[in-house]
Amino acid sequence: MTTAAAQSVAVGRAPGWRATHYQAAFEVGQIAACLQQVREPAHIVSGPGGRLGVALGGELTTSDAADFLLVGTLPPLYPEWLGDRAFCEAHGVRFPYVAGEMARGIATTKMVITMARAEMLGIFGAAGLDLHTVERAVDELIAPHRLMKFENEGIVLYAR
């Protein structure tokens, strides 16, 4: 809440929201579109007849200068903020997500590559695969991508 909005609550005036670039959303489809903007603060507003809606951007103000009453604010949510930063640093990834690591190559090399391109950790589980299949997978992953871990029958290979 801005200082002005916080001060208005302190003196008994309700906080409000005023549109600048975006209008408040009150229809289901519009609300869903707003909620996909997870990197933006979302303001819950009370519209005509007390109907709740979602508003992005705008200004927090006092109710007498507002388009709608402010019910609450959801802060931005960055996927990078979830999880443990030490995990990201240890594995050289931007996002603390892991996918793969299933034996017999169930998580394909394509999935591992997709995870790496998205700056997440993808692991190819090679346990139970024959050596020729593992070698092909290693060649596919090492050439243009960063291989984090290969495992086959208890043998673990790390490569960068």
Secondary structure, DSSP 8 states (H G I E B T S, - for coil): --HHHHHHHHTT--EEEE-SSS--B-SHHHHHHHHT-TTS-EEEEE-GGG-EEEEES-EEEEGGG-SEEEEEEE----GGGSS-HHHHHHHT-SS--EEE--GGGTS-HHHHHHHHHTTSEEEEE-TT--HHHHHHHHHHHHTTS----EEETTEEE---
